[in-house]
Amino acid sequence: MLFSSNVFLFMFLPVALLGYHLLGRFGRVPMFSWLSLVSLYFYGYWNPKYLYLLVGSIVFNFAMSRVIAKVQRDRAKSTALIAAITGNLLLLFWFKYLFPLLHFALSAGWVGRSFGSVLLPLGISFFTFTQIAYLIDLKQEVAEPQDFLSYVLFVTFFPHLIAGPIIHHSEMMPQFTATNHRGLRADDMAVGTTWFLMGLGKKVLLADQFGPVADALYANPHGFGAQATWVGLFCYMMQLYFDFSGYSDMALGLARMFSLTFPVNFNSPYKAANIIDFWQRWHMTLTRYLNLYLYNPLAMAMSRRRIRKGKKATKKAQRTLSGFSEIIALPMLSTMFLAGIWHGAGMQFILFGLAHAVYLTANHAWRIFVPEDAPVQKLLPKPVGVLLTLACVLVGQIFFRAHSARDAFYVMGTLLHLHGGGGLAAYAAHVPGTSSFATIGSQAWVVIAAAFAIVWLLPNTQEILGQVDPGERSRSLVGNWIRWRPTAAWGLVMMAVTSLTLAILYLSTSFLYFQF
């Protein structure tokens, strides 16, 4: 069930809100039981048989959490944790990686028959890694055992179930035990509804309009010349930006309607002046997860290994070639390699992860080895840094979107004029039934420039709504003059945006991150 579908907007969401409000007078248990039930229905609506998979995953992990919490010996806790993580990863491997690997083996001639395929359950990566993180923290005694209702709602709450954000237990569990839940609240409904409608507008009015051009390029990368390929790449850059930004806004808005607060997951990443800053703004909860549960443990393990060998693991040691390689570069390469695999089983995703590993390692090297007062620092003022970062991101997105590594390299070759292909008019044959701007020459670049103006000049949604940390200044170049208030004027603006959105809602497509 898509957030941008009629059945969600006009049936599921009103029923979920009404039931939550009516049951609020009877206390926490009926209210959150209702939220858990509607969340399970939300997931099962897509494919009911995979509801058994989700429920089985929840029951298994909750049982393992009880084991980890009850046993006293640290070794027994570790054994239980390893068993739980292994079970989760085997489930993920079966659905996400086994059959692509078997297909690869078939194409390479290593096996003699096809093994078919299996439909990837929606959100399996998100609900699997959310639960793994909770079990790890429980074993390390930085998380508390939870009752079954709180645990079920933590995993299944429908705004984050399919495509994130990756919620940390420390952010959600305390909210479930708070005593201020008495049904819907007017202030939270006002902010949450506005937040949701802004995200819906981004998805339908912006992301979905760039999608057909990007899809046409990657469906037939051999059919387009250099200029048309550049147009397709920028269209995908904007489609992915507004699609993920829109989904993140909708998820946060939905949670706020129920007086629950999600962490911000998207914070104007195309304004980033370096690739480290980019990852601190793009899919922020995934970046946090990778840091907490992959990069930091790997870096600490490498530091302990150096100490056992009689070497130093201080910041000064990181300024040596061996120290930098062992403490920063190797953990970064390992982490981003796994991040690439997390996104998909194809070689293109591995190359996507490794590309960003190289970017991040180079960025860390620059920070460590080049003093801030060095003359070369003046060569990279913020505008240059933003453009350089976008160029790196764009290359990574080619691998992220392409159907194969071969297609990705072909697209890159086209950019270098190594291949022929059609011009902008070639899109007319690949985007039927649309008056795509890519078919009418220079107007394509005008639309792309307008999209960049929105991205670079305007405040993001949480800045407009005032949902930022106190004292944090807007990253917008036009400041905070666009600030939402629950006024009639803003009501008219949102009515206009919503009307335009609903008028073309039938053209909306699924969210790009649903496939992970």
VEXLO-633732 format. One record per residue (C-alpha): x, y, z; residue in one letter. Coordinates in nm, 4 decimals, decimal comma. Layout:
// VEXLO-633732
> x y z lumlum
> X Y Z A
...
This chain:
// VEXLO-633732
> x y z lumlum
> 0,0000 0,0000 0,0000 M
> 0,1597 0,3227 -0,1161 L
> 0,1360 0,6421 0,0870 F
> 0,0434 0,8114 -0,2409 S
> -0,2453 0,5761 -0,3238 S
> -0,6158 0,6474 -0,2967 N
> -0,6752 0,3451 -0,0747 V
> -0,4179 0,4725 0,1755 F
> -0,5252 0,8358 0,1704 L
> -0,9015 0,7930 0,1775 F
> -0,9528 0,4593 0,3523 M
> -0,6606 0,3234 0,5519 F
> -0,5285 0,6455 0,7078 L
> -0,8683 0,7874 0,8178 P
> -0,9658 0,4524 0,9731 V
> -0,6273 0,4243 1,1486 A
> -0,6558 0,7771 1,2895 L
> -1,0174 0,7369 1,3957 L
> -0,9565 0,4049 1,5723 G
> -0,6492 0,5458 1,7478 Y
> -0,8464 0,8469 1,8701 H
> -1,1486 0,6510 1,9902 L
> -0,9399 0,3915 2,1717 L
> -0,7248 0,6605 2,3320 G
> -0,9814 0,7097 2,6064 R
> -0,9347 0,3479 2,7151 F
> -0,5596 0,3709 2,7704 G
> -0,2269 0,2833 2,6180 R
> -0,2802 -0,0891 2,5557 V
> -0,5945 -0,0662 2,3361 P
> -0,4523 0,2342 2,1491 M
> -0,1153 0,0779 2,0644 F
> -0,2719 -0,2615 2,0005 S
> -0,4824 -0,0895 1,7353 W
> -0,1742 0,0721 1,5816 L
> 0,0011 -0,2654 1,5724 S
> -0,2968 -0,4336 1,4040 L
> -0,3393 -0,1677 1,1373 V
> 0,0363 -0,1745 1,0746 S
> 0,0254 -0,5492 1,0198 L
> -0,2698 -0,5007 0,7838 Y
> -0,0731 -0,2295 0,6024 F
> 0,2131 -0,4719 0,5418 Y
> -0,0089 -0,7668 0,4499 G
> -0,2110 -0,5617 0,2003 Y
> 0,0729 -0,5905 -0,0527 W
> 0,1104 -0,9699 -0,0247 N
> -0,0701 -1,1444 0,2626 P
> 0,1578 -1,4484 0,2651 K
> 0,4576 -1,2339 0,3614 Y
> 0,2724 -1,1219 0,6719 L
> 0,3661 -1,4626 0,8146 Y
> 0,7302 -1,3789 0,7442 L
> 0,7099 -1,0485 0,9298 L
> 0,5251 -1,1994 1,2270 V
> 0,7671 -1,4928 1,2393 G
> 1,0638 -1,2530 1,2384 S
> 0,9099 -1,0536 1,5238 I
> 0,8315 -1,3608 1,7361 V
> 1,1789 -1,5077 1,6789 F
> 1,3632 -1,1880 1,7654 N
> 1,1450 -1,1095 2,0653 F
> 1,2083 -1,4607 2,1998 A
> 1,5822 -1,4163 2,1484 M
> 1,5668 -1,0801 2,3241 S
> 1,4149 -1,2559 2,6255 R
> 1,6936 -1,5136 2,6223 V
> 1,9631 -1,2463 2,5989 I
> 1,8028 -1,0478 2,8825 A
> 1,7602 -1,3471 3,1157 K
> 2,0887 -1,5353 3,0882 V
> 2,3569 -1,4135 3,3252 Q
> 2,6836 -1,5308 3,1781 R
> 2,8326 -1,3048 2,9142 D
> 2,9371 -1,5995 2,7007 R
> 2,5786 -1,7306 2,6953 A
> 2,4542 -1,3843 2,5971 K
> 2,7073 -1,3739 2,3134 S
> 2,6039 -1,7192 2,1938 T
> 2,2361 -1,6194 2,1918 A
> 2,3159 -1,2953 2,0086 L
> 2,5222 -1,4764 1,7455 I
> 2,2414 -1,7286 1,6957 A
> 1,9856 -1,4494 1,6568 A
> 2,1980 -1,2499 1,4124 I
> 2,2705 -1,5645 1,2120 T
> 1,8997 -1,6449 1,1883 G
> 1,8202 -1,2923 1,0689 N
> 2,0995 -1,2870 0,8126 L
> 2,0046 -1,6296 0,6773 L
> 1,6507 -1,5043 0,6235 L
> 1,7836 -1,1956 0,4462 L
> 2,0263 -1,4032 0,2396 F
> 1,7524 -1,6405 0,1228 W
> 1,5193 -1,3696 -0,0034 F
> 1,7647 -1,1050 -0,1178 K
> 2,0878 -1,2702 -0,2293 Y
> 2,0595 -1,6463 -0,2872 L
> 1,8687 -1,6474 -0,6143 F
> 2,0639 -1,3598 -0,7744 P
> 2,3815 -1,5532 -0,6910 L
> 2,2343 -1,8695 -0,8435 L
> 2,1415 -1,6762 -1,1580 H
> 2,4967 -1,5439 -1,1761 F
> 2,6313 -1,8985 -1,1378 A
> 2,4005 -2,0116 -1,4195 L
> 2,5158 -1,7334 -1,6520 S
> 2,8784 -1,8162 -1,5724 A
> 2,8216 -2,1840 -1,6532 G
> 2,8934 -2,3015 -1,3001 W
> 2,5538 -2,4702 -1,2659 V
> 2,3478 -2,6471 -1,5283 G
> 1,9901 -2,5454 -1,4493 R
> 1,7824 -2,2493 -1,3429 S
> 1,6654 -2,2259 -0,9825 F
> 1,3816 -1,9817 -1,0450 G
> 1,3421 -1,6759 -0,8266 S
> 1,1652 -1,5517 -0,5174 V
> 0,9713 -1,2292 -0,4645 L
> 1,1603 -0,9925 -0,2361 L
> 0,9463 -0,9029 0,0682 P
> 0,8987 -0,5304 0,1067 L
> 1,1063 -0,3700 0,3795 G
> 1,2895 -0,6895 0,4762 I
> 1,6207 -0,5071 0,5141 S
> 1,4662 -0,2380 0,7332 F
> 1,2789 -0,4573 0,9793 F
> 1,5664 -0,7079 0,9933 T
> 1,8397 -0,4584 1,0755 F
> 1,6166 -0,2656 1,3149 T
> 1,5777 -0,5812 1,5218 Q
> 1,9454 -0,6788 1,4986 I
> 2,0443 -0,3395 1,6380 A
> 1,8067 -0,3808 1,9316 Y
> 1,9485 -0,7251 2,0130 L
> 2,3068 -0,5982 1,9984 I
> 2,2290 -0,3099 2,2327 D
> 2,0355 -0,5393 2,4641 L
> 2,3362 -0,7687 2,4922 K
> 2,5611 -0,4690 2,5613 Q
> 2,3100 -0,3526 2,8268 E
> 2,2381 -0,0197 2,6605 V
> 1,8795 -0,1250 2,5856 A
> 1,6035 -0,2420 2,8171 E
> 1,3821 -0,5507 2,7724 P
> 1,0418 -0,4551 2,6359 Q
> 0,6928 -0,5918 2,6666 D
> 0,5605 -0,7668 2,3578 F
> 0,3207 -0,4875 2,2560 L
> 0,5912 -0,2207 2,2613 S
> 0,8247 -0,4469 2,0669 Y
> 0,5666 -0,5277 1,7998 V
> 0,4781 -0,1613 1,7507 L
> 0,8467 -0,0656 1,7459 F
> 0,9060 -0,3014 1,4523 V
> 0,5786 -0,2704 1,2613 T
> 0,4652 0,0925 1,2972 F
> 0,3607 0,1489 0,9388 F
> 0,5210 0,4901 0,8626 P
> 0,8716 0,3370 0,8811 H
> 0,8034 -0,0322 0,8148 L
> 0,8628 -0,0427 0,4394 I
> 1,1415 0,2049 0,3661 A
> 1,2641 0,3542 0,6909 G
> 1,3814 0,5634 0,8604 P
> 1,5762 0,3001 1,0513 I
> 1,4413 0,3713 1,3985 I
> 1,6652 0,3235 1,7009 H
> 1,5027 0,1743 2,0099 H
> 1,6224 0,4632 2,2264 S
> 1,4144 0,7021 2,0153 E
> 1,0885 0,5080 2,0066 M
> 1,0589 0,2875 2,3170 M
> 1,0390 0,5800 2,5653 P
> 0,7601 0,7329 2,3579 Q
> 0,5539 0,4144 2,3862 F
> 0,5710 0,4221 2,7658 T
> 0,4936 0,7940 2,7958 A
> 0,1718 0,8832 2,9762 T
> 0,0608 1,1674 2,7481 N
> -0,1064 0,9474 2,4842 H
> -0,4789 1,0148 2,4933 R
> -0,5654 0,9992 2,1252 G
> -0,5118 1,2619 1,8566 L
> -0,3823 1,6074 1,9478 R
> -0,4730 1,9127 1,7429 A
> -0,1216 2,0616 1,7344 D
> 0,0428 1,7356 1,6279 D
> -0,2278 1,6737 1,3682 M
> -0,1712 2,0213 1,2196 A
> 0,2066 1,9789 1,1924 V
> 0,1878 1,6153 1,0910 G
> -0,0735 1,6658 0,8197 T
> 0,1171 1,9595 0,6717 T
> 0,4416 1,7627 0,6813 W
> 0,2742 1,4669 0,5119 F
> 0,1111 1,6785 0,2400 L
> 0,4395 1,8550 0,1630 M
> 0,6050 1,5168 0,1186 G
> 0,3182 1,3926 -0,0961 L
> 0,3555 1,6999 -0,3157 G
> 0,7273 1,6378 -0,3586 K
> 0,6600 1,2793 -0,4588 K
> 0,3760 1,3377 -0,7057 V
> 0,4458 1,6871 -0,8414 L
> 0,8243 1,6623 -0,8653 L
> 0,9770 1,3144 -0,8334 A
> 0,7209 1,1366 -1,0505 D
> 0,7585 1,3983 -1,3244 Q
> 1,1306 1,3304 -1,3594 F
> 1,0860 0,9534 -1,3383 G
> 0,9805 0,8686 -1,6968 P
> 1,2877 1,0354 -1,8474 V
> 1,5256 0,8647 -1,6034 A
> 1,3533 0,5304 -1,6571 D
> 1,3781 0,5655 -2,0346 A
> 1,7533 0,6235 -2,0175 L
> 1,8275 0,3244 -1,7980 Y
> 1,5860 0,0986 -1,9874 A
> 1,7858 0,1579 -2,3064 N
> 2,1207 0,3255 -2,2313 P
> 2,2471 0,2431 -2,5806 H
> 1,9836 0,4615 -2,7472 G
> 2,0944 0,8035 -2,6250 F
> 2,3821 1,0358 -2,7005 G
> 2,5863 1,2412 -2,4570 A
> 2,3458 1,5349 -2,4146 Q
> 2,0401 1,3110 -2,3765 A
> 2,2301 1,0957 -2,1273 T
> 2,3204 1,4013 -1,9204 W
> 1,9528 1,4987 -1,9149 V
> 1,8558 1,1485 -1,8011 G
> 2,1195 1,1475 -1,5268 L
> 2,0101 1,4828 -1,3891 F
> 1,6472 1,3725 -1,4074 C
> 1,7288 1,0645 -1,2026 Y
> 1,9281 1,2781 -0,9595 M
> 1,6180 1,4905 -0,9031 M
> 1,3762 1,1970 -0,9068 Q
> 1,5733 1,0185 -0,6355 L
> 1,6128 1,3380 -0,4317 Y
> 1,2457 1,4370 -0,4284 F
> 1,1245 1,0764 -0,4031 D
> 1,3304 0,9997 -0,0935 F
> 1,2808 1,3468 0,0516 S
> 0,9074 1,3160 -0,0072 G
> 0,8887 0,9704 0,1498 Y
> 1,0893 1,0863 0,4525 S
> 0,8569 1,3845 0,4989 D
> 0,5508 1,1632 0,4697 M
> 0,6864 0,9133 0,7226 A
> 0,7685 1,1864 0,9756 L
> 0,4347 1,3550 0,9163 G
> 0,2405 1,0323 0,9666 L
> 0,4239 0,9586 1,2911 A
> 0,3534 1,3114 1,4183 R
> -0,0178 1,2680 1,3502 M
> -0,0073 0,9946 1,6158 F
> 0,2030 1,2213 1,8449 S
> 0,5152 1,0129 1,7842 L
> 0,8427 1,1703 1,6756 T
> 1,0743 1,0136 1,4177 F
> 1,4352 1,1228 1,3630 P
> 1,4949 1,3422 1,0597 V
> 1,6239 1,1223 0,7777 N
> 1,6907 1,3723 0,4988 F
> 1,8483 1,7156 0,5348 N
> 1,9256 1,8899 0,2034 S
> 2,2094 1,6544 0,0997 P
> 2,2725 1,8291 -0,2328 Y
> 2,3889 2,1319 -0,0330 K
> 2,6727 1,9258 0,1158 A
> 3,0208 2,0673 0,0565 A
> 3,1953 1,7296 0,0913 N
> 3,1036 1,3632 0,0783 I
> 3,1226 1,3154 0,4574 I
> 2,8686 1,5945 0,4969 D
> 2,6579 1,4368 0,2224 F
> 2,6265 1,1085 0,4124 W
> 2,5383 1,3017 0,7277 Q
> 2,2405 1,4468 0,5394 R
> 2,1333 1,1619 0,3079 W
> 1,9499 0,8638 0,4631 H
> 2,0782 0,9884 0,7957 M
> 1,9490 0,6938 0,9976 T
> 2,1273 0,4488 0,7668 L
> 2,4505 0,6457 0,8088 T
> 2,4060 0,6321 1,1860 R
> 2,3390 0,2587 1,1715 Y
> 2,6502 0,1956 0,9609 L
> 2,8607 0,4018 1,2009 N
> 2,7276 0,2407 1,5183 L
> 2,7166 -0,1236 1,4130 Y
> 2,9796 -0,1566 1,1398 L
> 3,2361 0,1218 1,1090 Y
> 3,2963 0,1951 1,4783 N
> 3,3312 -0,1737 1,5817 P
> 3,5660 -0,2370 1,2873 L
> 3,7759 0,0707 1,3679 A
> 3,7950 -0,0303 1,7351 M
> 3,8938 -0,3849 1,6396 A
> 4,1722 -0,2521 1,4182 M
> 4,2877 -0,0185 1,6960 S
> 4,3026 -0,3065 1,9463 R
> 4,4917 -0,5132 1,6897 R
> 4,7502 -0,2370 1,6515 R
> 4,7864 -0,2075 2,0293 I
> 4,8456 -0,5828 2,0614 R
> 5,1260 -0,5457 1,8077 K
> 5,2810 -0,2666 2,0120 G
> 5,1670 0,0116 1,7780 K
> 4,9793 0,3266 1,8725 K
> 4,6137 0,3883 1,7902 A
> 4,5949 0,7593 1,8724 T
> 4,4899 1,0471 1,6493 K
> 4,8565 1,1161 1,5916 K
> 4,8964 0,7587 1,4697 A
> 4,6166 0,8193 1,2185 Q
> 4,8430 1,0753 1,0524 R
> 5,0813 0,7987 0,9506 T
> 5,0224 0,5919 0,6401 L
> 4,9879 0,2628 0,8281 S
> 4,7703 0,4133 1,0994 G
> 4,5382 0,5794 0,8516 F
> 4,5144 0,2626 0,6423 S
> 4,4321 0,0373 0,9356 E
> 4,2171 0,2625 1,1562 I
> 4,0219 0,4555 0,8911 I
> 4,0647 0,3290 0,5348 A
> 4,0133 -0,0433 0,5893 L
> 3,7059 -0,0063 0,8166 P
> 3,5604 0,2461 0,5713 M
> 3,6115 0,0188 0,2708 L
> 3,4583 -0,2749 0,4588 S
> 3,1604 -0,0708 0,5793 T
> 3,0728 0,0799 0,2434 M
> 3,1253 -0,2521 0,0673 F
> 2,8612 -0,3998 0,2978 L
> 2,6434 -0,0905 0,2487 A
> 2,6557 -0,1538 -0,1254 G
> 2,5514 -0,5152 -0,0755 I
> 2,2707 -0,3968 0,1541 W
> 2,1226 -0,2050 -0,1380 H
> 2,1240 -0,5042 -0,3721 G
> 2,2931 -0,8230 -0,4896 A
> 2,4222 -0,6986 -0,8260 G
> 2,7799 -0,6008 -0,9041 M
> 2,6583 -0,2470 -0,9711 Q
> 2,5633 -0,2094 -0,6036 F
> 2,9020 -0,3367 -0,4907 I
> 3,0700 -0,0802 -0,7161 L
> 2,8353 0,1873 -0,5801 F
> 2,9467 0,1052 -0,2272 G
> 3,3150 0,0895 -0,3174 L
> 3,2955 0,4223 -0,5032 A
> 3,1599 0,5918 -0,1926 H
> 3,4210 0,4113 0,0161 A
> 3,6915 0,5721 -0,1981 V
> 3,5201 0,9118 -0,1760 Y
> 3,4888 0,8956 0,2032 L
> 3,8416 0,7677 0,2530 T
> 3,9799 1,0479 0,0359 A
> 3,7726 1,3033 0,2286 N
> 3,9032 1,1731 0,5624 H
> 4,2596 1,1792 0,4255 A
> 4,2136 1,5406 0,3173 W
> 4,0927 1,6378 0,6644 R
> 4,3753 1,4557 0,8407 I
> 4,6752 1,5246 0,6183 F
> 4,5981 1,8734 0,4817 V
> 4,6087 2,1487 0,7487 P
> 4,3162 2,3917 0,7545 E
> 4,5481 2,6849 0,6926 D
> 4,7230 2,5201 0,3969 A
> 4,7099 2,7319 0,0750 P
> 4,5563 2,4401 -0,1139 V
> 4,2471 2,4670 0,1065 Q
> 4,1638 2,7920 -0,0716 K
> 4,1189 2,5965 -0,3934 L
> 3,8047 2,4381 -0,2495 L
> 3,5652 2,7107 -0,1347 P
> 3,2169 2,5893 -0,0486 K
> 3,0608 2,6331 -0,3977 P
> 3,3438 2,4303 -0,5519 V
> 3,3051 2,1685 -0,2802 G
> 2,9307 2,1431 -0,3469 V
> 2,9839 2,0923 -0,7207 L
> 3,2637 1,8387 -0,6672 L
> 3,0473 1,6477 -0,4201 T
> 2,7547 1,6447 -0,6633 L
> 2,9809 1,5118 -0,9383 A
> 3,0906 1,2245 -0,7148 C
> 2,7318 1,1553 -0,6104 V
> 2,6166 1,1537 -0,9718 L
> 2,8763 0,8900 -1,0664 V
> 2,7660 0,6790 -0,7717 G
> 2,4021 0,7151 -0,8758 Q
> 2,4806 0,5726 -1,2190 I
> 2,5781 0,2431 -1,0547 F
> 2,2916 0,2735 -0,8059 F
> 2,0294 0,2987 -1,0817 R
> 2,1717 0,0928 -1,3691 A
> 2,0389 -0,2578 -1,4255 H
> 2,3933 -0,3955 -1,4397 S
> 2,7535 -0,2861 -1,4026 A
> 2,7895 -0,3172 -1,7813 R
> 2,5071 -0,0683 -1,8366 D
> 2,6622 0,1674 -1,5826 A
> 2,9988 0,1663 -1,7581 F
> 2,8260 0,2158 -2,0935 Y
> 2,6465 0,5238 -1,9598 V
> 2,9750 0,6639 -1,8331 M
> 3,1338 0,5973 -2,1712 G
> 2,8506 0,7886 -2,3416 T
> 2,9201 1,0886 -2,1209 L
> 3,2762 1,0842 -2,2559 L
> 3,1449 1,0700 -2,6150 H
> 3,2754 0,7158 -2,6633 L
> 2,9423 0,5981 -2,8067 H
> 2,6837 0,7295 -3,0486 G
> 2,3157 0,7617 -2,9811 G
> 2,0164 0,9828 -3,0240 G
> 1,9627 1,3363 -2,9022 G
> 1,6940 1,4714 -2,6740 L
> 1,4255 1,3919 -2,9304 A
> 1,5062 1,0214 -2,8811 A
> 1,3100 1,0352 -2,5559 Y
> 0,9871 1,0729 -2,7535 A
> 1,0108 0,7097 -2,8625 A
> 1,0797 0,5833 -2,5108 H
> 0,8365 0,7898 -2,3042 V
> 0,5017 0,7249 -2,4737 P
> 0,1885 0,9012 -2,3635 G
> 0,3664 1,1979 -2,2076 T
> 0,4570 1,5494 -2,3143 S
> 0,7966 1,5016 -2,1549 S
> 1,0040 1,8176 -2,1424 F
> 1,2985 1,6095 -2,2654 A
> 1,1446 1,6005 -2,6122 T
> 1,1426 1,9745 -2,6654 I
> 1,5063 2,0697 -2,6619 G
> 1,6463 2,3328 -2,4306 S
> 1,3379 2,3335 -2,2066 Q
> 1,4793 2,0206 -2,0432 A
> 1,7718 2,2186 -1,9073 W
> 1,5400 2,4949 -1,7859 V
> 1,3386 2,2458 -1,5822 V
> 1,6528 2,0844 -1,4415 I
> 1,7921 2,4283 -1,3497 A
> 1,4632 2,5118 -1,1761 A
> 1,4872 2,1885 -0,9763 A
> 1,8397 2,2763 -0,8634 F
> 1,7160 2,6223 -0,7640 A
> 1,4529 2,4590 -0,5410 I
> 1,7139 2,2282 -0,3896 V
> 1,9790 2,4927 -0,3310 W
> 1,7849 2,8111 -0,2556 L
> 1,4761 2,7096 -0,0597 L
> 1,4562 2,5827 0,2994 P
> 1,3837 2,2140 0,3411 N
> 1,0597 2,0878 0,4919 T
> 1,1702 2,0643 0,8537 Q
> 1,3108 2,4176 0,8327 E
> 0,9833 2,5493 0,6922 I
> 0,7902 2,3732 0,9691 L
> 1,0332 2,4856 1,2398 G
> 1,1127 2,1242 1,3286 Q
> 1,4865 2,1736 1,3775 V
> 1,7020 2,1774 1,6868 D
> 1,6823 2,5037 1,8834 P
> 1,9476 2,7439 1,7658 G
> 2,0122 2,5594 1,4398 E
> 2,0238 2,8022 1,1531 R
> 1,8589 2,7356 0,8206 S
> 2,0885 2,5995 0,5508 R
> 1,8764 2,7763 0,2925 S
> 2,0393 3,0597 0,1000 L
> 1,7203 3,2645 0,1347 V
> 1,7009 3,2221 0,5106 G
> 1,4010 3,1396 0,7268 N
> 1,1513 3,3769 0,5714 W
> 0,9323 3,0854 0,4589 I
> 0,8015 2,9622 0,7928 R
> 0,4831 2,7620 0,8343 W
> 0,2167 2,8748 1,0767 R
> -0,1302 2,7255 1,1370 P
> -0,2927 3,0212 0,9602 T
> -0,5604 3,0647 0,6942 A
> -0,2989 3,1751 0,4400 A
> -0,0959 2,8590 0,4864 W
> -0,4172 2,6591 0,4780 G
> -0,4956 2,8008 0,1329 L
> -0,1412 2,7242 0,0124 V
> -0,1658 2,3640 0,1291 M
> -0,5127 2,3287 -0,0251 M
> -0,3717 2,4407 -0,3604 A
> -0,0748 2,2018 -0,3378 V
> -0,3007 1,9154 -0,2324 T
> -0,5475 1,9834 -0,5124 S
> -0,2714 1,9741 -0,7737 L
> -0,1340 1,6576 -0,6184 T
> -0,4682 1,4764 -0,6135 L
> -0,5367 1,5792 -0,9730 A
> -0,2466 1,3658 -1,0987 I
> -0,2277 1,1159 -0,8146 L
> -0,3242 0,8338 -1,0500 Y
> 0,0122 0,8738 -1,2256 L
> 0,2127 0,8189 -0,9062 S
> 0,4600 0,5306 -0,8894 T
> 0,6086 0,3330 -0,6019 S
> 0,8865 0,4784 -0,3893 F
> 1,2371 0,3975 -0,5089 L
> 1,3545 0,2703 -0,1690 Y
> 1,0744 0,0138 -0,1541 F
> 1,2957 -0,2288 -0,3475 Q
> 1,5486 -0,2515 -0,0626 F
